[in-house]
Amino acid sequence: MRRSGKGACCALAALTMLCGAFTANKARAAGLLTPVGTQQSLEIESQKVDVRINNGVAVTTVTQVFRNSAAQPLEALYTFPVPREASVSNFSMWINGKEVIGEVLERQQARQIYQQVTRVERKDPGLLEQVDFKTFEMRVFPVPARGTQQVQITYYQPVDYDSGYGTYVYPLEMEEAAGKTTGELSLLVDVKSAIPLKRTWSPSHGEALVTAEMGPGRYRAGIEQAQGDLGRDFVLVYELERERMGLDLVTSRTAGEDGYFMLLVTPGAAFDEPRKQVNVTYVLDVSGSMNAAGKLDVARQAALEGLKAMREGDTFNIIAFNIAPTALAAQPLPVNEENRQRALDFLGALEGRGGTDIVPALEQALTMQMPNARNAVLLLSDGQATDVNDHSGLLAAVRRGPAGTRVFSFGIGNEINRPLLDRLAIETGGLADYLSGQDEVPRKIGLMQMKLASPVAENLKLRIDGVEIDDLWPQQVPNLYRGQQLTLFGRYRGAGEAKLTLAGDLLGKRETLTATLDFPQANADNPEIERMWAWRKIDGLLSQVRERGESADLKGRIVEAGTKYSIVTPYTAFLVLENEAAYQRFSIERRNLARVENERSAAERQRTAGPAPASGRELNWSGGGSSGGGGGGAVEWLFLAGTGLMVGGRWIGRRAYQQE
């Protein structure tokens, strides 16, 4: 019997309730400080998180105090999740009441010094290492008997921006259990934006978050809890008054040296139409690892929300996999009430168990194509079981598949195989995004579905004339989707006016965007751009290691960049010694100390200043495209028609179109 529309809605609502019921037993953790050789964790006496977001760049500083109730000093191991696209820029310990800032060394050298100091000299070092793609480990010695140890970690990351929404996640959820702080948990976020902010809220903490508008384009938000919960991600979302459409250039340069830049391209209304038939194959990981922290329930809800967003005329299928795939149907199904109910029953019966083999599921999904449709695979997984250090087999399987289907990935949770999911997206021209269990799944899935249904600019080529550009990362410019922000990092020599040309294919036509940029001789306002560039370079080199295997050349280049820019990698580590004399004794150059002092000075200037000047802004203009906002001119847009530009602090006021 066919169900009525009302019945189908009730069925979908029932699945939403089912997903909610499963999430009640999440295993939660915040990162644990465990004495070496025992299973007993030290208490987290307090945890303070300070976040500064300035036009989409977030700087997070985490200060924690640990208490040792034992009668003897302890060496402890602290494990914490790596935030998405984060570059750890500092690791400090308080020794004799004074902050001591760490330095990044080649990993074996750092370990040898740490072991000598702890085992032989019994002094006060700390060691921060990257264990794998998802976690850092910090060794601290000593945590004094019946005393405390204070540590601080700072990291940079771009805020996840999509279609007028910025999302910041402070990750806490992990598989191992953890409880609460014995004292205060506080988190303060200062958001600045050149485009006015409409509102800000927290899907994770709701009314516990206090927000205040501090002025045009500036909000402050915070929570403060006694015995705060360390098992729940903190998620902050802010909405801009209008979508950011255009081009942004952010630079950092010391006079007389090469400069660094971050280039952001955000497309506009040309990506809204025309809408074609969409064929989506939802691929759900149902292995045992998905039971942890409610990840399977998030994947279930994401598939449900995706189906809600699909229209009549679209088609879909669902493939669940652990060691082997199981499909809802042999072929894509039309979107209708009956097939939605079939999907409801299929999703409701899924259980997380067994191992993981993604390859057969992807191979099957890539065959689920429909002619004259936008074909996409939406992978919902943590990707944990696939070998992180060797992507060659998976990439070979994807390359054997039929052309024209893009893989879109949603990584779920904090313990995610990000290198794998990112690589799949790059290889197929799709996108990778990430879902916290505390995030607004309907909103995130809705934005992704919009991209599945919209055209894409592909085969993008970037050229900048007027200054010399070097070391652009990523080296292959990714495809550009509606609402997405394309982020590129590079270095430059020379200064002054330069012409940017970005060419790509959109709806079967070769289109070109041109704009004029200003590259300054000096800019001390954004020193974090240097480390963010270096992190992108290192990430690209590590991707080559995973695909081609380790080589002395790749390892050497990673170590060189990690030590020069003070970034923890699989081959480098942060080391904290007792005092300045100890650094001198081991002939350790204080590169990171100088960087931290410079970055803190810039941060203090930003704290008292208003938002940085806008370098991307929507403008009114007559003829073609759609726009909003106020005043100005336009640049040579084509596939970014209807948007404006302000770069280097000045408006470019010329309207022209050109086609190659």
Secondary structure by P-SEA (a helix, b strand, c coil): ccccaaaaaaaaaaaaaaaaaaaccccccccccccccccccccccbbbbbbbbcccbbbbbbbbbbbbccccccbbbbbbbbcccccccccccccccbbbbbbbccaaaaaaaaaaaacccccbbbbbbbccccbbbbbbcccccccbbbbbbbbbbbccccccbbbbbbcccccbbbbbbccbbbbbbbbbbcccccccccccccccbbbbbccccbbbbbcccccccccbbbbbbbbccccccbbbbbbcccccbbbbbbbbbbbcccccccccbbbbbbbbbccccccccaaaaaaaaaaaaaaaaccccccbbbbbbccbbbbcccccccccaaaaaaaaaaaaacccbbbbbaaaaaaaaaaccccccbbbbbbbccccccccccaaaaaaaaaaccccbbbbbbbcccccaaaaaaaaaaaacbbbbbbccccaaaaaaaaaaaaaaccccccbbbbbcccccccccccccccccccbbbbbbbccccccbbbbbbbbbccccbbbbbbbbbbbcccccccaaaaaaaaaaaaaaaaaaaaccccaaaaaaaaaaaaaaccccccbbbbbcccaaaaaaacccaaaaaaaaaaaaaaaaaaacccccccccccccccccccbbbbbbccccccccccccccccccccccccccc
